[in-house]
Amino acid sequence: MPRSGAQARMRLREAALELYAERGYDATTTSEIAARAGVTERTYFRHFADKREVLFDGEAELREVMTAAIASAEDSLPPLSLVLRAYTAATPLFVAGRPVAERRARIIAATPALQERAHAKSAALTEALISALTQRGVPEPTARLAARAGAAIFERASRAWTGTSAQDLTSLVVQASHELRALT
């Protein structure tokens, strides 16, 4: 039985990924996830609000890293550069989470309810970046455009990324930003 909260969360996430892949999301219960992880269902709900949330663990850390990168940047950076700085700051999280993200993506692709949650999580992250930009004095419409453009750049880069290194992902973000600038 896991002794720490971090161990329990990791085991619950792994159990959920296994069960969702084996049985499908809809056919899996939180009780089954907890049993496979070696914890009680009560422990499951101490860590996750519902059976979808186990797949989105780490969102708060990602948001914190990205918004802190915007908040701590020098004043001279334009809004899109601030957003790209935030994605670059989060690169170690993306690299570390890549094996789980690939498995999670397959489960999400097969489950409409999870697709909806993934879109909501992406929108929440974009809103957090918009808020971080507006706190720096960027007008809201400009902040919204920069956050969405940055998300599109990162999506382009991450789809081309083979998952090998942080440097590769960072280089792909730079390439995608040049590609966007070349479109204008």
Secondary structure, DSSP 8 states (H G I E B T S, - for coil): ---SHHHHHHHHHHHHHHHHHHH-STT--HHHHHHHHTS-HHHHHHH-SSTTGGGGTTHHHHHHHHHHHHHTS-TT--HHHHHHHHHHHTHHHHHHHHHHHHHHHHHHHT-HHHHHHHHHHHHHHHHHHHHHHHHTT--HHHHHHHHHHHHHHHHHHHHH--SS-HHHHHHHHHHHHHHHHHH-
